[in-house]
Amino acid sequence: MSEFDTNIPTAFDPFADANAEDSGAGTKEYVHVRVQQRNGRKSLTTVQGLKKEYSYSKILKDLKKEFCCNGTVVQDPELGQVIQLQGDQRKNVSTFLMQAGIVKKEFIKLHGF
């Protein structure tokens, strides 16, 4: 019995390299803009991945004034600070971030239906 136990290889994870690359600084440079369906026609837009040196509250204030919607900054243990806006504001947020010079177009990823 012990002879078979020593010959069994350890579990191989084919995604170990991919997970190591994704968890590094490569994903930190992207800004992810997502939409989440709440209930019925209501939706929520989230923005994550902005650099820590930016003032999230000032960006949120400008976004709220520009798009006439309410929003908040939420502290997430895994993702850090996340901006939440009411409604589907994905395209509006991406153009705002580009025009303000906060993020370049190639570093914005839009997610959602």
OpenMM code with the backbone's topology and positions (N, CA, C; nanometers):
from openmm import Vec3, app, unit

residues = "MET SER GLU PHE ASP THR ASN ILE PRO THR ALA PHE ASP PRO PHE ALA ASP ALA ASN ALA GLU ASP SER GLY ALA GLY THR LYS GLU TYR VAL HIS VAL ARG VAL GLN GLN ARG ASN GLY ARG LYS SER LEU THR THR VAL GLN GLY LEU LYS LYS GLU TYR SER TYR SER LYS ILE LEU LYS ASP LEU LYS LYS GLU PHE CYS CYS ASN GLY THR VAL VAL GLN ASP PRO GLU LEU GLY GLN VAL ILE GLN LEU GLN GLY ASP GLN ARG LYS ASN VAL SER THR PHE LEU MET GLN ALA GLY ILE VAL LYS LYS GLU PHE ILE LYS LEU HIS GLY PHE".split()
positions = [
    Vec3(0.0812, -0.1184, 0.0000),
    Vec3(0.0000, 0.0000, 0.0000),
    Vec3(0.0862, 0.1256, 0.0000),
    Vec3(0.1926, 0.1259, 0.0758),
    Vec3(0.2781, 0.2433, 0.0825),
    Vec3(0.3530, 0.2648, -0.0488),
    Vec3(0.3733, 0.1584, -0.1261),
    Vec3(0.4416, 0.1708, -0.2544),
    Vec3(0.3584, 0.2539, -0.3525),
    Vec3(0.2258, 0.2376, -0.3496),
    Vec3(0.1390, 0.3131, -0.4391),
    Vec3(0.1272, 0.4585, -0.3959),
    Vec3(0.1305, 0.4825, -0.2662),
    Vec3(0.1176, 0.6184, -0.2163),
    Vec3(0.2350, 0.7050, -0.2579),
    Vec3(0.3529, 0.6488, -0.2643),
    Vec3(0.4699, 0.7280, -0.2994),
    Vec3(0.4790, 0.7556, -0.4481),
    Vec3(0.4127, 0.6773, -0.5327),
    Vec3(0.4194, 0.6955, -0.6767),
    Vec3(0.3092, 0.7859, -0.7311),
    Vec3(0.2143, 0.8226, -0.6484),
    Vec3(0.1057, 0.9090, -0.6948),
    Vec3(0.1588, 1.0515, -0.7061),
    Vec3(0.1489, 1.1116, -0.8265),
    Vec3(0.1979, 1.2492, -0.8403),
    Vec3(0.1040, 1.3468, -0.7704),
    Vec3(0.1588, 1.4603, -0.7355),
    Vec3(0.0767, 1.5619, -0.6712),
    Vec3(-0.0175, 1.6231, -0.7742),
    Vec3(-0.1190, 1.6883, -0.7285),
    Vec3(-0.2184, 1.7476, -0.8175),
    Vec3(-0.1537, 1.8567, -0.9017),
    Vec3(-0.1838, 1.8528, -1.0295),
    Vec3(-0.1287, 1.9510, -1.1223),
    Vec3(-0.2353, 2.0549, -1.1527),
    Vec3(-0.1998, 2.1802, -1.1381),
    Vec3(-0.2927, 2.2890, -1.1679),
    Vec3(-0.2519, 2.3527, -1.2994),
    Vec3(-0.3261, 2.3294, -1.4096),
    Vec3(-0.2868, 2.3860, -1.5383),
    Vec3(-0.3025, 2.5376, -1.5446),
    Vec3(-0.3788, 2.5951, -1.4521),
    Vec3(-0.4016, 2.7387, -1.4532),
    Vec3(-0.3141, 2.8134, -1.3532),
    Vec3(-0.2169, 2.7475, -1.2956),
    Vec3(-0.1323, 2.8108, -1.1944),
    Vec3(-0.0555, 2.9286, -1.2526),
    Vec3(0.0002, 2.9132, -1.3721),
    Vec3(0.0747, 3.0222, -1.4344),
    Vec3(-0.0173, 3.1385, -1.4688),
    Vec3(-0.1344, 3.1090, -1.5208),
    Vec3(-0.2286, 3.2146, -1.5580),
    Vec3(-0.2765, 3.2903, -1.4347),
    Vec3(-0.3039, 3.2182, -1.3262),
    Vec3(-0.3485, 3.2838, -1.2037),
    Vec3(-0.2381, 3.3705, -1.1452),
    Vec3(-0.1140, 3.3257, -1.1556),
    Vec3(-0.0023, 3.4041, -1.1034),
    Vec3(0.0140, 3.5326, -1.1834),
    Vec3(-0.0065, 3.5254, -1.3147),
    Vec3(0.0061, 3.6456, -1.3967),
    Vec3(-0.1089, 3.7415, -1.3710),
    Vec3(-0.2305, 3.6897, -1.3548),
    Vec3(-0.3464, 3.7751, -1.3334),
    Vec3(-0.3435, 3.8445, -1.1990),
    Vec3(-0.2858, 3.7798, -1.0982),
    Vec3(-0.2860, 3.8394, -0.9659),
    Vec3(-0.1767, 3.9441, -0.9490),
    Vec3(-0.0898, 3.9576, -1.0457),
    Vec3(0.0208, 4.0521, -1.0360),
    Vec3(-0.0214, 4.1931, -1.0711),
    Vec3(0.0759, 4.2726, -1.1112),
    Vec3(0.0514, 4.4131, -1.1410),
    Vec3(-0.0177, 4.4329, -1.2747),
    Vec3(-0.0296, 4.3298, -1.3536),
    Vec3(-0.0926, 4.3423, -1.4852),
    Vec3(-0.2383, 4.3806, -1.4756),
    Vec3(-0.3110, 4.3268, -1.3789),
    Vec3(-0.4521, 4.3595, -1.3662),
    Vec3(-0.4713, 4.4935, -1.2963),
    Vec3(-0.3726, 4.5404, -1.2250),
    Vec3(-0.3870, 4.6661, -1.1527),
    Vec3(-0.3919, 4.7853, -1.2475),
    Vec3(-0.3413, 4.7712, -1.3684),
    Vec3(-0.3407, 4.8852, -1.4586),
    Vec3(-0.4734, 4.9021, -1.5306),
    Vec3(-0.5580, 4.7999, -1.5310),
    Vec3(-0.6877, 4.8100, -1.5973),
    Vec3(-0.7920, 4.8675, -1.5027),
    Vec3(-0.8831, 4.9455, -1.5612),
    Vec3(-0.9983, 4.9966, -1.4882),
    Vec3(-1.1189, 4.9200, -1.5407),
    Vec3(-1.1883, 4.8514, -1.4527),
    Vec3(-1.3026, 4.7695, -1.4918),
    Vec3(-1.4310, 4.8449, -1.4622),
    Vec3(-1.5138, 4.8608, -1.5662),
    Vec3(-1.6435, 4.9266, -1.5530),
    Vec3(-1.7487, 4.8199, -1.5789),
    Vec3(-1.8282, 4.7892, -1.4757),
    Vec3(-1.9259, 4.6813, -1.4851),
    Vec3(-2.0664, 4.7335, -1.4576),
    Vec3(-2.1647, 4.6607, -1.5073),
    Vec3(-2.3042, 4.6887, -1.4742),
    Vec3(-2.3603, 4.5650, -1.4050),
    Vec3(-2.4362, 4.5883, -1.2988),
    Vec3(-2.5004, 4.4794, -1.2249),
    Vec3(-2.6504, 4.5048, -1.2249),
    Vec3(-2.7263, 4.4016, -1.2560),
    Vec3(-2.8715, 4.4133, -1.2551),
    Vec3(-2.9212, 4.4023, -1.1117),
    Vec3(-3.0011, 4.4977, -1.0693),
    Vec3(-3.0564, 4.4923, -0.9335),
    Vec3(-3.1901, 4.4216, -0.9362),
    Vec3(-3.2976, 4.4922, -0.9500),
    Vec3(-3.4297, 4.4294, -0.9574),
    Vec3(-3.5124, 4.5033, -1.0622),
    Vec3(-3.5760, 4.4264, -1.1471),
    Vec3(-3.6555, 4.4877, -1.2528),
    Vec3(-3.5679, 4.5595, -1.3534),
    Vec3(-3.5959, 4.6871, -1.3741),
    Vec3(-3.5181, 4.7665, -1.4692),
    Vec3(-3.4021, 4.8396, -1.4034),
    Vec3(-3.3883, 4.8273, -1.2751),
    Vec3(-3.2841, 4.9000, -1.2018),
    Vec3(-3.1487, 4.8330, -1.2197),
    Vec3(-3.0454, 4.9147, -1.2346),
    Vec3(-2.9099, 4.8604, -1.2494),
    Vec3(-2.8116, 4.9473, -1.1731),
    Vec3(-2.6903, 4.8949, -1.1597),
    Vec3(-2.5851, 4.9584, -1.0816),
    Vec3(-2.4559, 4.9496, -1.1615),
    Vec3(-2.3839, 5.0596, -1.1746),
    Vec3(-2.2556, 5.0613, -1.2454),
    Vec3(-2.1440, 5.0702, -1.1426),
    Vec3(-2.0440, 4.9828, -1.1551),
    Vec3(-1.9306, 4.9840, -1.0637),
    Vec3(-1.8026, 5.0131, -1.1407),
    Vec3(-1.7150, 5.0917, -1.0795),
    Vec3(-1.5851, 5.1264, -1.1372),
    Vec3(-1.4792, 5.0849, -1.0368),
    Vec3(-1.3879, 4.9974, -1.0801),
    Vec3(-1.2809, 4.9532, -0.9912),
    Vec3(-1.1492, 4.9521, -1.0665),
    Vec3(-1.0406, 4.9633, -0.9913),
    Vec3(-0.9085, 4.9564, -1.0513),
    Vec3(-0.8430, 5.0911, -1.0728),
    Vec3(-0.9041, 5.1987, -1.0264),
    Vec3(-0.8394, 5.3294, -1.0375),
    Vec3(-0.7182, 5.3337, -0.9454),
    Vec3(-0.6213, 5.4149, -0.9802),
    Vec3(-0.5014, 5.4247, -0.8972),
    Vec3(-0.5359, 5.4845, -0.7614),
    Vec3(-0.4613, 5.4437, -0.6608),
    Vec3(-0.4901, 5.4861, -0.5241),
    Vec3(-0.4605, 5.6344, -0.5004),
    Vec3(-0.3771, 5.6946, -0.5852),
    Vec3(-0.3433, 5.8345, -0.5614),
    Vec3(-0.4558, 5.9306, -0.5996),
    Vec3(-0.5563, 5.8818, -0.6730),
    Vec3(-0.6696, 5.9665, -0.7085),
    Vec3(-0.7652, 5.9774, -0.5909),
    Vec3(-0.8311, 6.0916, -0.5819),
    Vec3(-0.9327, 6.1121, -0.4797),
    Vec3(-1.0654, 6.0579, -0.5331),
    Vec3(-1.1066, 5.9449, -0.4789),
    Vec3(-1.2277, 5.8794, -0.5258),
    Vec3(-1.3502, 5.9670, -0.5016),
    Vec3(-1.3519, 6.0385, -0.3906),
    Vec3(-1.4684, 6.1213, -0.3598),
    Vec3(-1.4838, 6.2362, -0.4590),
    Vec3(-1.3722, 6.2940, -0.5043),
    Vec3(-1.3808, 6.4027, -0.6026),
    Vec3(-1.4238, 6.3509, -0.7394),
    Vec3(-1.3726, 6.2337, -0.7779),
    Vec3(-1.4151, 6.1733, -0.9046),
    Vec3(-1.5637, 6.1407, -0.8987),
    Vec3(-1.6072, 6.0855, -0.7850),
    Vec3(-1.7490, 6.0523, -0.7689),
    Vec3(-1.8361, 6.1773, -0.7759),
    Vec3(-1.7915, 6.2844, -0.7135),
    Vec3(-1.8683, 6.4088, -0.7147),
    Vec3(-1.8861, 6.4597, -0.8575),
    Vec3(-1.7797, 6.4557, -0.9380),
    Vec3(-1.7884, 6.5000, -1.0770),
    Vec3(-1.8766, 6.4072, -1.1600),
    Vec3(-1.8663, 6.2769, -1.1367),
    Vec3(-1.9498, 6.1810, -1.2096),
    Vec3(-2.0976, 6.2029, -1.1781),
    Vec3(-2.1289, 6.2260, -1.0516),
    Vec3(-2.2674, 6.2467, -1.0114),
    Vec3(-2.3248, 6.3737, -1.0735),
    Vec3(-2.2447, 6.4789, -1.0786),
    Vec3(-2.2925, 6.6035, -1.1393),
    Vec3(-2.3077, 6.5894, -1.2905),
    Vec3(-2.2135, 6.5218, -1.3521),
    Vec3(-2.2130, 6.5080, -1.4983),
    Vec3(-2.3304, 6.4248, -1.5485),
    Vec3(-2.3618, 6.3156, -1.4792),
    Vec3(-2.4617, 6.2214, -1.5296),
    Vec3(-2.5941, 6.2277, -1.4547),
    Vec3(-2.6091, 6.3208, -1.3605),
    Vec3(-2.7339, 6.3389, -1.2849),
    Vec3(-2.7812, 6.2076, -1.2225),
    Vec3(-2.6922, 6.1428, -1.1495),
    Vec3(-2.7273, 6.0184, -1.0814),
    Vec3(-2.6625, 6.0183, -0.9439),
    Vec3(-2.7067, 5.9291, -0.8592),
    Vec3(-2.6493, 5.9175, -0.7264),
    Vec3(-2.5399, 5.8111, -0.7279),
    Vec3(-2.4517, 5.8148, -0.6286),
    Vec3(-2.3448, 5.7164, -0.6231),
    Vec3(-2.2760, 5.7175, -0.4885),
    Vec3(-2.1864, 5.6222, -0.4704),
    Vec3(-2.1133, 5.6099, -0.3450),
    Vec3(-1.9800, 5.5416, -0.3697),
    Vec3(-1.8890, 5.5554, -0.2730),
    Vec3(-1.7611, 5.4843, -0.2759),
    Vec3(-1.7680, 5.3761, -0.1687),
    Vec3(-1.7461, 5.2506, -0.2111),
    Vec3(-1.7557, 5.1357, -0.1212),
    Vec3(-1.6167, 5.0779, -0.1018),
    Vec3(-1.5831, 5.0459, 0.0230),
    Vec3(-1.4546, 4.9824, 0.0540),
    Vec3(-1.4737, 4.8315, 0.0532),
    Vec3(-1.4075, 4.7622, -0.0414),
    Vec3(-1.4153, 4.6168, -0.0521),
    Vec3(-1.2841, 4.5578, -0.0040),
    Vec3(-1.2873, 4.4494, 0.0752),
    Vec3(-1.1607, 4.3932, 0.1262),
    Vec3(-1.0697, 4.3376, 0.0173),
    Vec3(-1.1266, 4.2816, -0.0909),
    Vec3(-1.0441, 4.2250, -0.1975),
    Vec3(-1.0100, 4.3267, -0.3051),
    Vec3(-1.1079, 4.4100, -0.3430),
    Vec3(-1.0914, 4.4988, -0.4578),
    Vec3(-1.0485, 4.6394, -0.4202),
    Vec3(-1.0491, 4.6736, -0.2953),
    Vec3(-1.0148, 4.8092, -0.2543),
    Vec3(-1.1368, 4.8988, -0.2661),
    Vec3(-1.1149, 5.0231, -0.3052),
    Vec3(-1.2257, 5.1166, -0.3179),
    Vec3(-1.2932, 5.0987, -0.4533),
    Vec3(-1.4263, 5.0948, -0.4514),
    Vec3(-1.5059, 5.0763, -0.5716),
    Vec3(-1.6095, 5.1875, -0.5767),
    Vec3(-1.6217, 5.2521, -0.6928),
    Vec3(-1.7233, 5.3559, -0.7128),
    Vec3(-1.8491, 5.2894, -0.7656),
    Vec3(-1.9631, 5.3176, -0.7036),
    Vec3(-2.0916, 5.2656, -0.7483),
    Vec3(-2.1800, 5.3812, -0.7914),
    Vec3(-2.2428, 5.3677, -0.9088),
    Vec3(-2.3332, 5.4691, -0.9618),
    Vec3(-2.4671, 5.4053, -0.9946),
    Vec3(-2.5748, 5.4833, -0.9819),
    Vec3(-2.7066, 5.4331, -1.0181),
    Vec3(-2.7229, 5.4337, -1.1688),
    Vec3(-2.7844, 5.3303, -1.2208),
    Vec3(-2.8141, 5.3229, -1.3638),
    Vec3(-2.6999, 5.2634, -1.4436),
    Vec3(-2.7255, 5.2426, -1.5726),
    Vec3(-2.6242, 5.1882, -1.6634),
    Vec3(-2.5429, 5.3050, -1.7203),
    Vec3(-2.4295, 5.3345, -1.6590),
    Vec3(-2.3465, 5.4489, -1.6954),
    Vec3(-2.2124, 5.4057, -1.7542),
    Vec3(-2.2041, 5.2840, -1.8088),
    Vec3(-2.0745, 5.2310, -1.8542),
    Vec3(-2.0089, 5.3196, -1.9591),
    Vec3(-2.0816, 5.3531, -2.0644),
    Vec3(-2.0217, 5.4334, -2.1723),
    Vec3(-1.9926, 5.5752, -2.1251),
    Vec3(-2.0822, 5.6300, -2.0445),
    Vec3(-2.0601, 5.7644, -1.9920),
    Vec3(-1.9340, 5.7703, -1.9051),
    Vec3(-1.9173, 5.6719, -1.8182),
    Vec3(-1.8021, 5.6695, -1.7276),
    Vec3(-1.6730, 5.6528, -1.8069),
    Vec3(-1.6737, 5.5639, -1.9075),
    Vec3(-1.5510, 5.5418, -1.9842),
    Vec3(-1.5101, 5.6676, -2.0611),
    Vec3(-1.6052, 5.7376, -2.1218),
    Vec3(-1.5695, 5.8607, -2.1924),
    Vec3(-1.5253, 5.9691, -2.0945),
    Vec3(-1.5880, 5.9753, -1.9764),
    Vec3(-1.5486, 6.0739, -1.8765),
    Vec3(-1.4049, 6.0504, -1.8303),
    Vec3(-1.3706, 5.9234, -1.8016),
    Vec3(-1.2356, 5.8922, -1.7546),
    Vec3(-1.1303, 5.9232, -1.8613),
    Vec3(-1.1646, 5.9032, -1.9884),
    Vec3(-1.0701, 5.9349, -2.0968),
    Vec3(-1.0547, 6.0854, -2.1139),
    Vec3(-1.1664, 6.1579, -2.1124),
    Vec3(-1.1603, 6.3030, -2.1322),
    Vec3(-1.0928, 6.3737, -2.0157),
    Vec3(-1.1080, 6.3219, -1.8964),
    Vec3(-1.0446, 6.3822, -1.7791),
    Vec3(-0.8959, 6.3482, -1.7719),
    Vec3(-0.8510, 6.2527, -1.8530),
    Vec3(-0.7100, 6.2153, -1.8525),
    Vec3(-0.6727, 6.1233, -1.7380),
    Vec3(-0.7706, 6.0594, -1.6772),
    Vec3(-0.7432, 5.9699, -1.5652),
    Vec3(-0.6899, 5.8367, -1.6160),
    Vec3(-0.7512, 5.7847, -1.7239),
    Vec3(-0.7146, 5.6544, -1.7788),
    Vec3(-0.7152, 5.6642, -1.9310),
    Vec3(-0.6219, 5.5940, -1.9948),
    Vec3(-0.6220, 5.5861, -2.1404),
    Vec3(-0.7250, 5.4837, -2.1862),
    Vec3(-0.7661, 5.4951, -2.3116),
    Vec3(-0.8728, 5.4106, -2.3645),
    Vec3(-0.8375, 5.2627, -2.3601),
    Vec3(-0.7119, 5.2280, -2.3872),
    Vec3(-0.6736, 5.0866, -2.3928),
    Vec3(-0.6702, 5.0205, -2.2555),
    Vec3(-0.6784, 5.0978, -2.1475),
    Vec3(-0.6768, 5.0412, -2.0133),
    Vec3(-0.8145, 5.0343, -1.9489),
    Vec3(-0.9197, 5.0642, -2.0249),
    Vec3(-1.0575, 5.0563, -1.9733),
    Vec3(-1.1218, 4.9302, -2.0287),
    Vec3(-1.1762, 4.8488, -1.9398),
    Vec3(-1.2498, 4.7287, -1.9811),
    Vec3(-1.3952, 4.7427, -1.9401),
    Vec3(-1.4850, 4.7325, -2.0392),
    Vec3(-1.6271, 4.7391, -2.0130),
    Vec3(-1.6816, 4.5975, -2.0008),
    Vec3(-1.7601, 4.5720, -1.8963),
    Vec3(-1.8190, 4.4415, -1.8725),
    Vec3(-1.9696, 4.4569, -1.8636),
    Vec3(-2.0417, 4.3512, -1.8915),
    Vec3(-2.1875, 4.3515, -1.8783),
    Vec3(-2.2546, 4.3129, -2.0070),
    Vec3(-2.3854, 4.3067, -2.0027),
    Vec3(-2.4601, 4.2601, -2.1180),
    Vec3(-2.4245, 4.3432, -2.2334),
] * unit.nanometer
topology = app.Topology()
chain = topology.addChain("A")
for resn in residues:
    res = topology.addResidue(resn, chain)
    for name in ("N", "CA", "C"):
        topology.addAtom(name, app.Element.getBySymbol(name[0]), res)
